[in-house]
């Protein structure tokens, strides 16, 4: 879905079960001008409000959370806010910015709460040209949600991520989760020249037999209902960012993957070998001020 083709109403990206033709995962990207605000109902889904650039306040269930945010996705980890199903949410920004709303249909109604930036685990995954940084802000084992799983990945220019190719399109207890997935890309320019990358999804024999080789540019979104996905390749000189949003019907909220058998051996070569020295691009900041952790009056 090239940039602009998934826009709807106030959102520059608006993808959900109705438009994707699947059951759970959703992503909206909300641009706000200075002093702008937007109110929406969460319906049958839980959501995380994640600043891509700029800061904001998030009001839900009678609580307001101040998000410091960040200048951009290549600059720092960010704080975020979780809002539950069946509530009205207002996102407001004094300085303006862009805010990702990562969502998933769910059953449980969990409390609205703040996610501090200093609690986001920053992981280096892979080695050499397979090195990438993963910000596990809402991974299955780091932040409590009912169905939603979401992480950020930064890939230095010239590197491969989402590699080896892997899949999660079958429910195999203890081995593989059934998860829909959204990739939303930002590509860093170089000397003022817009960047690009490539993304591959190949058929696994389960689901829709999705088959895609796509050049991806800043603001593009890729849907992965099934299939082996990866690599995501960053062109030399152009760092790649993507936000992954995942959700599925399984009773256990877990990210269990199966590597493509033709390429699985790559992972076995990683232990003991160094990551790309350009990583980490950044680490989590120091402790969040108490007035941000607590709900605003």
C-alpha positions, -999 to +999 in steps of 0.1 A: +000+000+000+021+030-013+021+061+008-012+079+005-032+050-009-044+039+026-054+074+037-089+079+051-104+109+069-079+124+093-055+094+089-026+092+065-028+054+070-060+036+080-058-002+078-080-025+099-099-058+097-125-044+073-100-030+048-074-058+052-099-086+050-087-102+082-097-105+118-076-085+142-047-062+135-051-025+127-029+006+121-037+043+118-013+071+114-026+104+126-009+137+116-018+167+137-010+203+131+002+225+161-027+228+185-045+200+167-066+173+183-086+142+173-112+121+192-121+086+183-139+056+198-119+024+204-149+001+197-140-036+200-102-030+199-074-020+222-049+006+210-015+020+217-008+057+208+028+058+197+045+091+187+064+089+155+073+126+157+063+152+182+046+149+216+010+148+227-015+142+254-038+111+254-071+113+273-091+081+279-113+068+308-110+101+326-072+100+326-048+121+307-012+110+299+015+134+287+037+118+260+071+135+256+074+118+222+105+123+200+117+144+170+115+113+148+118+075+147+156+076+139+162+098+169+151+080+201+128+055+218+095+071+228+069+068+255+034+057+246-001+053+260-024+022+260-061+027+258-087+000+262-116-011+241-150+006+245-137+040+254-134+075+238-099+088+232-086+122+225-051+128+211-040+165+213-006+180+203+005+215+212+034+214+188+020+190+162+034+157+150+025+123+137+011+095+159+007+058+152-024+041+166-016+004+167-047-017+174-061-051+178-096-066+182-097-080+217-119-095+244-105-082+277-108-046+288-075-037+304-069-003+322-056+028+303-020+033+313+013+050+304+043+033+289+076+051+298+104+053+273+130+042+299+112+008+302+114+000+265+138-029+260+162-022+231+175-054+215+202-059+190+193-089+167+215-106+142+251-100+133+271-083+105+248-073+075+219-090+093+221-067+122+191-046+133+177-029+164+144-039+178+125-016+202+103-040+221+078-015+235+048-038+233+063-072+227+044-102+241+067-104+271+073-067+278+039-049+280+005-064+289-021-063+262-049-087+254-041-094+217-019-066+205+019-071+198+039-042+184+076-035+180+098-011+161+128-022+139+157+000+127+179-014+100+211+004+090+216+012+053+228-018+034+216-044+060+189-071+059+163-075+086+133-098+090+159-124+081+160-154+079+125-154+064+100-166+089+062-172+092+035-172+118+004-183+099-005-215+117-015-222+153+010-248+165+010-248+203+045-241+216+060-237+181+041-211+160+015-185+165-012-174+141-007-137+137-016-111+111+011-085+106+014-049+094+048-033+084+048+005+082+080+019+068+099+051+071+131+054+051+158+080+060+170+103+032+207+107+023+220+142+014+184+152+006+177+122-016+147+101-006+155+065+003+141+031-006+143-005+004+128-039-005+104-063+012+096-099+003+067-121+012+066-156-003+039-183-002+039-208+026+010-229+015-012-216+043-039-189+040-038-167+008-005-178-006+007-142-005+035-135-030+051-100-030+084-084-039+080-047-033+101-016-034+092+003-002+096+040+003+088+064+031+052+061+044+045+028+026+026+000+044+028-038+037+001-063+049+012-098+058-018-120+063+003-152+058+035-165+042+072-164+047+082-128+052+116-113+049+140-100+041+134-063+045+165-048+028+177-012+034+194+004+005+230+015+013+230+050+027+194+049+037+185+036+072+151+018+073+125+019+101+094-001+103+066-004+129+053-040+132+017-045+144+006-081+150-025-097+164-043-130+161-070-153+175-048-176+196-056-181+233-020-172+242-006-138+233+028-150+219+052-143+191+062-178+180+078-181+145+091-208+122+121-200+101+121-209+064+139-243+063+161-232+033+175-202+053+171-212+090+208-220+093+217-183+092+205-178+127+229-205+140+258-184+128+250-154+150+261-165+185+295-150+194+297-127+164+294-089+167+265-067+157+270-039+132+290-012+150+264+014+138+241-001+164+224+006+187+212+037+169+201+048+203+192+033+237+164+039+261+166+073+279+170+078+316+140+075+341+108+093+330+099+123+352+072+114+377+048+140+363+047+120+330+043+086+346+013+098+366-020+107+349-024+145+345-052+162+363 
